[in-house]
């Protein structure tokens, strides 16, 4: 008979995992300072840079040690980053999931290791991991509502009739999924609002420009663009101008995020409107973790209030944008 060697370390690890699963969310002791991880998804746009700075600034203000990682746009790298944080025995992990499915497993692995996780700005697949059970909470915007607000503005601006190109965010990410659904659900009540092409620009300005150039060739009659973020909208503006079209006149554009360059584009008459998605997560994230440590009941979702920018308020708001 083949013997299987079971060490005390193996038994201890198994017992820890079983305990975490049995007890639900891991507990967090009240301390003066914490060692926390922040697993960022990428740093290729102003929104992400502003979010990272907010987290770093708040950690410094609180006197906490922040273990920061950048997945550089790779879900596999981000899973590895979470594994590294678990190995370093951080007290808690703040995670901005690159994609919904791969990071759900990482969340559950942290939980099994006794480390509480708070999701920031993006969610994981709810069929694979649940708030209050596998992770503490999701802090972020209502992405479905963002899509609805963009659709409502564009429908009114275009009098219910538009030929639309949609530039989607990262495939498989919760903001891309929800912003698409929110927009589509709103315009289905208006038969004249038609999306003729929808393709991912991966939330990046240059990718958005490239995709827009390609889609313009297939759909030269486009009258509106819905971009899932400002960076892709700005790329679309460049593509339209290169094609001899006037953004804001020949083609109306609406997007999401509220970054400084987008507000300037509104002022310049090239971008119609943008729905804010506030990137400054630091204060709320750290405050929520401290409340959790004290044993307070944390809701499954904490929604950030977001503003809306168009020609009526862009100039007055640009000084406070990122």
N, C-alpha and C positions, 0 to 999 in steps of 0.2 A: 504493500500500500504506500502511495506517495505521501510524504509528510509536508505540510505547509507550515512554515515558520512564521509565527505571529509574535512580533516584538511588543514590548510595553509601550513604545512610542506609537506604534500602529494602533494599538487598542485605545490609547489616550486620544489620538486624533479622531478615531471613529466615535468615541464617546462624546468629544466636543461637538462634532458635527450633529450627532443624534440629539444632544442637549439643545443645540441652537434650533434645530428643526422642531423639537417638541415644545420649546418655550415661545415660539413665534419670533418676534423681532428681538435682536440682541439688546441687552441693557447697556447704558453708558453712564459711568460714574461721574458725579459732579466734581470737577477739578478746576484749578485756576487757569491751567493752560492745557491745550490738546495738540496732538500731532495728527493732522488731518490730510487726506489726499484729495487732490482735485484733478480728475482725469478729463482733460479737455479734448475735444474731437479734432480740432484743426486751428490754425492761426493764419488763414489766408484772406481774411477780410476784416474791415473795421469793427464789425459787430463782435466777432470772437475776441479781438484784441481788447475791446472795451470790457467784455465780460471777464477776461483773464485779469486785467488790471484791477477791476473791482474786487475780485476775490483776493488778489495779492495785497491790495491796500487794506482790506478789512482784516486779513490775517496779521499784518504788521501792526495795525491799530490795536488788535486784541492781544498781541504778544503770543500768538499761536504759531507752531511750526507747520508750514504748508509744503507738502510733497506734491510738486506740480509735474504733470506729464502732458505731452502733446502727441496725439495719435496721428497727426499729419494726414488726416483724411482716410485712415485705414481702420476698419472695424476690428480686424485681427490684431493690429497693434494696440488698440484700446483695450481689448480683452487681456492682452499681455501686460499692459500697464496696470490694470486692476489686480492681476495676479501678483505683480511686483509689490503693490501697496499692501496686499494681504501678507506677503512674506515679510514686509517691513513692520508688520503689526501696528499699522496706524490705528488711531482711535475710531475714526469714521472716514467715509469716502463720499465726496461730492462728485457726481458723475453726470456729464453731458453726453448721453449715448449717441454714438455715430449712427447706428442703425437699431431698429426695434428688437429684432430677433437675437442676433449674436450677443448683445449686451444683457439680455434677460438672464442668460446662463451665468454671466459674470456677477450679476447682482445676487443671484442665489448662492453662488460660491462664497461671496463675501459674507452673506448672512450665515452660512454654515460654519464659517470661521469665527463667528461672533462679532462681526464688524457691521454696524448700521450704515446704510447707504441712503443718501438723499439725491434724487434726480433733479437736475437743473436744465431747464429750457427744452429738453426733449424727453420723451417717454420711452418705455420699453413695451413690448407686446403684452397687453393685459391678459392674454390667454396663457402666457408663460410665467409671468411674475406679477404679483399684485401689491398695491400700496397697503400698508398696515400689516402685511404678512411677510412679504419678501424684502421690501424696502420701506423706509419711513413715510416718504411723501414725494410728490412731484411739485416743484416750484417753477412756474413759468406762465406763459401767456395762453389764452384760449385760441389755439390755432384755427379751429373751425370758425370761430367768430371773426378772426382776422380775414379769412377768405370771404366770409359773408359781407363784411364791411367794404372790402375791395369791390365785390360784385355789385353791391347796392350803389356805390358811388359811380361806378362805370356805367351801370344800366341807366341811371338818371342822366349822366353826362351825355350818353349816346342816344337818349330818347328811346331806349329799348331795342335798338337795332345796331349790331356790330358784328364784324367778321374778326374773330379773336384768335391770336396765337398765344398759347400758354407756355411759359418757361418754368418748368418744374424744378423743385429743389432736389437734394440728394435722394436717389431712389431708395426706398425702404425706411426713410427717416420719418418720424412722427410729424414734424412741421410740413413736410412735402405732402404726406398722405392727407393730413387734416385741412391744410390750406386749399388743396385741390377739391376735397369733398365739400367744404364750406362754400366755395365759389360756385361749383357745379350745382349744388342743391338750390342756391338762390336763383341762378339764371334759368333753371329749367322751367320756371314760371313764365319766362319771356321767350317765345319761339324765335324772335328776331335776334336774340343774342346767341351766336353760334361759335363754338370753339372748333376751328378747322384743323388745327395742329397743336399737339402737346408733346413736349420733349424735355428731358432733363438738361439743365445747364449747371447742375451740381452746386448751386448757390455761389458760383464764381463769375466774376465780371467778364473775363476773357472767354470762358466757356459759353457764357450767355451770348456774347457777341458772335462767336462762331456758329452757334446753333441758330441764332436769329438770321444770320446771313444765308444759311442753308434753307431755312423755312421760308424766307422772303422770296427766294427763287421759285419755290413751289406755290406760294400764295402771295403774289404781288398785289392782290386786291385787299390785303389786310387793312382793317381800320382801327384795331385796338390790340394792345398787348397787356396780358396779365402775367406779371413776374412774381414768383414766390419770395423774392427778396430784392432789395435795392441794387445790390451788386449786379445781378443779371439784368435788371431794368436799365442800368447805366450802360451795360454792354449792348443791350438792344438799341439804345439811343445812338450809340456809335455806329452800329450796323445800318440803322435807318438813314443816318446822315450820309454814310458812305454810298448808299444806294440812291441818293438824291431826294430822299423824302424828308419832310419836316416833322420831327416828333413834337407832339403837342398840338399840331394842326392837321397834318395828313393822317397821322396815327396817334391815338390817345393811349397813354400808358398809365397803369396803376400798379403799385407794388407794395411791399411790406418790409418794415424794419425801422425807418425813420432816421437814417444816418445823415451826417452833415452834407455829404456830396449829393444826396437825394434831395434834401431841402433846397440846396443851391440850384439843382436842376428844376425844381418847382418854381423858384424865383425867376429862373431864366426862361420859363415857359415851355420847357421840354418834357417834364414829367408832370402828369396831372395831379396825382395824390399818392400818399404812402401811409399805410397803417403802422403805427408805432409798435415795435416789439422791444421792450426795454431790456438792455443787456446788463444793467448794473445789479447783479445778483448778490454781491458780497454781504451787505447788511442783513438782508432777509435770510440768506442761507445760514449765516453764523448764528443769528438770533434764533432761528428755528431749531438748530442743533442744540443750543443751550436749553431751550424750552423742553426738548425731548429728554435731555439728560436729567432735568428736574422732575421728570415723570408726567409732564403735561400731555394731554390728549392732542395729537397732531392730526389735522384733517388729511384726507387722502390726496387732495389737491389744494395748492395755494396759488391762486391766480393773480398775476400782476395786472394792475390797471394800465391800459395803454391808450395813448392819445391818437389823434388823426390829424394829418397835415395835408393842407392843400394851399391854394393861392391866398386864402384868407388869413393864414397864420404862420406860414413858413418863414417869412422874414423875421417875425418877432420871436420865433422859436429856435432859429439856427444857432444862436450863441450858446445854448444849453445842450445842443446835440453832440453826438460823438463822431 
